[in-house]
């Protein structure tokens, strides 16, 4: 998406609003309209700053190898400062300016209706584009246009009240101050969170953790963290892997990166740190012929599997349970599907009486770092379960 064009659209809208409000303010001498004109002028300068931020945000150089992504957040913070300035100007005029009679004509009211509707429509379109691109600058600009729709509506009410001899011009100006200050505070808060490297939200981190943990070769996810920079996200995770070979570990990390990018939008970088596993036990899988613990002669066709957790420290059984083989009735590729199912169960070692070392299941297990061993034992209790 070409988000820079929205910066130009914003400039055009602000120029149009400033011209209309300037003409109405000159003709009516309304303090509320003048305040809204000041609001427009500040936002016009902010729109130019947004466009500059969008153009600079993705650039990288030797001095800035990680890019200038936070320029967008600096722009959002600058926009907030301009909003505070606007609020001050409006409040000062509302409280201290000399009272002057306000002239109201029908064309002024019609023009104000148009200038209230235009920013609301543009805000809806720009906000949708900003969220799609995850651009804080566009989102900030769109929110400010919503304030314009509200404040211009107040100006309309103030002029209409003057026609009925209920002067609300100054009161409307002060209400505009409250609305503008609220928007400025929200923008400043969000921008400072990113500039200070605040963490990604909990929902996004949970999604990343689930994606990483779903990788077959991952024994454990030690930690997950991340931060925003402009509209982009940077993600890091510490994992323990079953695979020891460098090429296989690199393949696992590439898969994790691909999956994270698919699950979380606008990810610029994924860093995976491989750490030594600290799992206190080894998980074994044994195909069974019955629930009494008889080892099956088959792998894929075995109706049951014993899942056994053995402590690394002393070889004692930590946990043992028997589960049904969900793929025993499959007509095709049952062995491969069983292997994939065992990998998803985070199994470390598979003991089998059937030799599948040169078949599809063995390939699936090896790719996930699962050890495949032949056994001649007839029951689970007799099977040798040495720690890896």
C-alpha positions in Angstrom: 0.0 0.0 0.0 1.3 3.5 -0.9 0.6 5.3 2.3 2.5 8.4 1.4 -0.4 9.5 -0.8 -2.5 9.8 2.3 -0.1 12.5 3.5 -0.9 14.5 0.3 -4.6 13.8 0.7 -4.4 15.2 4.3 -2.7 18.3 3.2 -5.3 18.9 0.5 -8.2 18.5 3.0 -6.5 20.8 5.5 -6.0 23.5 2.9 -9.7 23.3 1.9 -10.9 23.4 5.5 -8.6 26.3 6.3 -9.8 28.3 3.3 -13.5 27.7 4.2 -13.1 28.4 7.9 -11.0 31.5 7.2 -13.6 33.0 5.0 -16.4 32.2 7.5 -14.3 33.6 10.4 -13.6 36.8 8.5 -17.3 37.3 7.6 -18.8 36.3 11.0 -16.1 37.5 13.4 -16.9 34.4 15.5 -14.3 33.4 18.1 -15.3 29.7 17.8 -14.8 29.8 14.0 -11.5 31.6 14.5 -10.4 28.9 16.9 -11.3 26.2 14.4 -9.3 28.1 11.8 -6.3 28.0 14.1 -6.9 24.3 14.6 -6.8 23.9 10.8 -3.6 25.8 10.3 -1.8 23.8 13.0 -3.1 20.5 11.5 -1.9 21.7 8.0 1.6 22.0 9.4 1.2 18.6 11.1 0.0 17.0 7.8 3.2 18.2 6.2 5.2 16.6 9.1 3.3 13.4 8.6 4.3 13.3 5.0 7.9 13.9 5.8 7.7 11.1 8.5 6.3 8.6 6.0 9.0 9.3 3.5 11.8 8.9 6.0 10.4 6.1 8.1 11.7 3.1 6.0 15.2 4.4 5.1 18.3 2.8 6.3 21.9 3.9 6.3 25.3 3.1 7.9 24.5 5.5 10.7 21.0 4.1 11.1 21.3 0.4 10.2 18.0 -0.5 11.9 16.2 2.2 9.9 14.3 5.3 10.8 11.1 3.6 11.7 10.6 5.7 14.8 10.4 8.9 12.8 6.7 8.2 12.5 6.3 8.1 16.3 8.3 11.3 16.6 5.9 12.8 14.1 3.0 11.6 16.2 4.6 13.2 19.3 5.1 16.4 17.4 1.5 16.3 16.3 0.4 16.0 19.9 2.6 19.0 20.8 0.9 21.0 18.1 -2.5 20.0 19.4 -1.6 21.2 22.9 -0.5 24.5 21.3 -3.9 24.8 19.6 -5.7 24.1 22.8 -3.8 26.9 24.5 -4.6 29.4 21.8 -8.3 28.6 21.8 -8.5 28.8 25.7 -6.6 32.1 25.8 -8.9 33.7 23.2 -12.1 32.3 24.8 -11.1 33.7 28.2 -9.3 36.9 27.4 -10.4 38.2 23.9 -12.6 41.2 23.6 -16.3 40.4 23.0 -17.5 41.3 19.5 -20.9 40.8 17.9 -21.2 37.7 15.7 -22.8 37.9 12.3 -24.6 34.7 11.1 -25.9 34.0 7.6 -27.4 30.9 6.1 -24.5 30.2 3.8 -22.2 30.1 6.8 -24.3 27.4 8.4 -24.4 25.4 5.2 -20.6 25.7 4.8 -20.0 24.6 8.4 -22.1 21.5 7.8 -19.9 20.7 4.8 -16.7 21.3 6.8 -18.0 19.0 9.5 -18.9 16.2 7.2 -15.7 16.3 5.1 -13.2 15.5 8.0 -15.4 12.7 9.3 -15.5 11.0 5.9 -11.8 11.5 5.4 -11.0 10.3 8.9 -12.9 7.0 8.3 -10.9 6.3 5.1 -7.6 7.4 6.5 -8.0 5.4 9.7 -8.8 2.3 7.7 -5.6 2.9 5.6 -3.5 3.6 8.7 -4.6 0.4 10.5 -4.1 -1.6 7.4 -0.5 -0.3 7.1 0.0 -0.2 10.9 1.1 3.4 10.6 0.9 5.5 13.8 1.3 8.7 11.9 -1.7 8.1 9.7 -3.8 6.8 12.6 -2.9 9.9 14.6 -3.8 12.2 11.7 -7.1 10.3 11.2 -8.0 10.6 14.9 -7.4 14.3 14.7 -9.8 14.6 11.8 -12.5 13.1 14.0 -11.9 15.9 16.5 -12.4 18.3 13.6 -15.8 16.8 12.8 -16.8 17.2 16.5 -15.4 20.8 17.0 -16.8 22.0 13.7 -20.2 20.7 14.9 -19.8 22.8 18.0 -19.0 25.8 15.9 -22.2 25.3 13.9 -24.1 25.1 17.2 -22.5 28.2 18.4 -23.4 30.2 15.3 -26.9 28.9 15.3 -27.3 29.9 18.9 -26.2 33.5 18.0 -29.1 33.7 15.6 -31.6 32.9 18.4 -29.8 35.4 20.8 -28.3 32.7 23.0 -24.5 33.5 22.7 -22.5 30.3 23.1 -19.5 31.3 21.0 -17.0 31.4 23.9 -18.5 28.3 25.6 -18.1 26.4 22.3 -14.5 27.5 22.1 -13.7 26.2 25.6 -15.4 22.8 24.8 -13.2 22.6 21.8 -10.2 22.9 24.1 -11.3 19.9 26.1 -11.7 17.7 23.0 -8.4 18.8 21.5 -6.5 18.2 24.8 -7.9 14.7 25.0 -6.7 13.8 21.5 -3.3 15.3 22.1 -2.8 13.3 25.3 -3.8 10.0 23.6 -1.4 10.6 20.7 1.5 11.6 23.0 1.0 8.6 25.3 1.0 6.1 22.3 4.0 7.8 20.7 6.1 7.8 23.9 5.4 4.1 24.5 7.0 3.2 21.2 9.9 5.8 21.6 10.7 4.2 25.0 10.6 0.7 23.5 7.5 -0.5 25.4 6.7 -4.1 24.8 4.2 -5.4 22.2 0.7 -6.0 23.6 0.1 -9.2 25.4 -2.2 -10.6 22.7 0.5 -10.2 20.0 3.1 -11.8 22.3 0.8 -14.8 23.0 0.2 -15.2 19.3 4.0 -15.3 18.7 4.6 -17.7 21.5 1.9 -20.1 20.1 3.4 -20.0 16.7 6.9 -20.7 18.0 5.7 -23.5 20.2 3.9 -25.1 17.3 7.2 -25.8 15.6 7.9 -29.5 15.9 11.6 -29.2 16.7 11.0 -26.7 19.6 11.4 -28.4 23.0 10.5 -25.3 25.0 9.9 -21.6 24.5 12.0 -19.9 27.1 10.9 -16.3 26.5 9.2 -14.0 23.9 9.5 -10.3 23.6 9.0 -7.6 21.0 8.6 -3.9 20.4 7.1 -1.5 17.9 9.1 0.9 15.8 6.8 3.1 13.7 4.3 0.8 11.9 6.7 -2.2 12.1 7.2 -4.9 14.8 10.4 -6.5 16.0 10.1 -9.9 17.6 12.6 -12.0 19.6 12.2 -15.4 21.2 14.5 -17.8 23.1 13.9 -21.5 22.3 15.4 -24.9 23.1 15.6 -27.2 20.1 15.9 -31.0 19.7 18.1 -30.7 16.7 21.8 -30.3 17.2 23.0 -30.1 13.6 23.6 -26.5 12.5 21.9 -26.8 9.1 18.7 -28.3 10.7 18.7 -25.7 13.4 18.9 -22.9 10.8 16.1 -24.6 8.8 13.9 -24.6 12.0 14.6 -20.9 12.6 13.7 -20.0 9.0 10.4 -21.9 9.4 9.7 -20.1 12.7 10.4 -16.7 11.1 8.1 -17.5 8.1 5.3 -18.6 10.4 5.6 -15.6 12.7 5.4 -13.3 9.7 2.3 -15.1 8.4 0.6 -14.9 11.8 1.5 -11.3 12.9 1.3 -8.4 10.4 4.0 -5.9 9.8 6.9 -7.8 11.3 10.2 -6.3 10.2 12.5 -8.7 12.0 12.4 -12.0 13.8 15.3 -13.0 15.9 15.4 -16.5 17.3 17.9 -17.3 20.1 18.7 -21.0 20.6 19.4 -21.9 24.2 20.5 -25.1 25.8 17.4 -27.2 26.8 16.6 -27.4 30.5 13.9 -30.0 30.2 14.2 -32.3 33.3 12.8 -35.4 31.5 12.7 -37.3 28.2 9.4 -38.1 26.6 9.1 -41.5 24.9 6.4 -42.9 22.6 5.8 -46.7 22.3 3.2 -48.2 19.9 0.9 -50.6 21.8 -1.3 -53.5 20.8 -3.6 -53.3 23.9 -4.0 -51.3 27.1 -2.2 -54.0 29.1 1.0 -52.6 27.7 1.9 -55.1 24.9 4.2 -53.5 22.4 2.7 -53.6 18.9 4.4 -55.2 15.9 3.3 -52.2 13.9 3.9 -48.5 14.0 1.2 -46.7 12.0 -1.4 -49.3 12.6 -0.9 -49.6 16.3 -4.3 -48.8 18.0 -2.6 -47.2 21.0 0.5 -45.4 22.1 2.2 -45.2 25.5 3.5 -41.8 26.3 6.1 -42.0 29.0 8.1 -39.2 30.7 11.4 -40.3 32.2 13.5 -38.1 34.5 16.9 -37.4 33.2 18.5 -37.4 36.6 17.7 -40.9 37.8 15.8 -42.6 34.9 12.6 -42.9 37.0 9.2 -42.7 35.3 7.7 -39.3 35.9 4.4 -39.9 34.0 2.9 -42.6 31.9 -0.4 -42.6 30.0 -1.9 -44.6 27.2 -3.7 -42.7 24.3 -5.5 -43.8 21.2 -3.8 -43.6 17.9 -6.0 -41.0 16.0 -4.7 -42.2 12.6 -4.7 -46.0 12.9 -7.7 -46.2 10.5 -6.3 -44.0 7.8 -6.1 -45.6 4.4 -3.1 -43.7 3.1 0.1 -42.3 4.7 -1.0 -43.4 8.2 2.6 -43.8 9.3 3.6 -40.3 8.3 0.5 -38.9 10.0 1.2 -40.8 13.1 4.8 -39.4 13.1 3.5 -35.9 12.7 1.1 -36.4 15.5 3.9 -37.7 17.8 6.0 -34.7 16.9 3.1 -32.4 17.9 3.0 -34.2 21.3 6.7 -33.0 21.8 8.0 -36.6 21.9 11.8 -37.0 22.2 12.2 -40.7 21.5 10.1 -43.2 19.6 10.6 -47.0 20.4 9.2 -49.3 17.6 9.3 -53.0 16.8 8.6 -52.3 13.2 11.6 -51.0 11.2 10.5 -47.7 9.6 14.0 -46.2 9.4 13.9 -46.0 5.7 10.2 -44.9 5.4 8.3 -41.6 5.6 7.7 -41.6 9.3 11.5 -41.8 10.0 12.0 -38.7 7.8 9.4 -36.8 9.6 10.8 -37.7 13.0 14.4 -36.9 12.0 13.4 -33.5 10.7 11.9 -32.6 14.1 14.9 -34.0 16.0 13.0 -37.0 17.4 15.2 -40.1 17.9 13.8 -43.3 16.4 15.0 -46.6 18.1 14.2 -50.2 17.4 13.2 -52.4 20.4 12.7 -56.1 20.8 10.8 -55.8 24.1 7.3 -57.1 24.4 5.9 -54.8 27.0 6.3 -51.2 28.0 7.6 -52.2 31.4 10.3 -54.4 29.8 11.3 -51.8 27.3 14.6 -50.1 28.0 14.1 -46.3 28.2 17.6 -44.8 28.6 17.9 -41.1 28.9 19.1 -39.2 25.9 
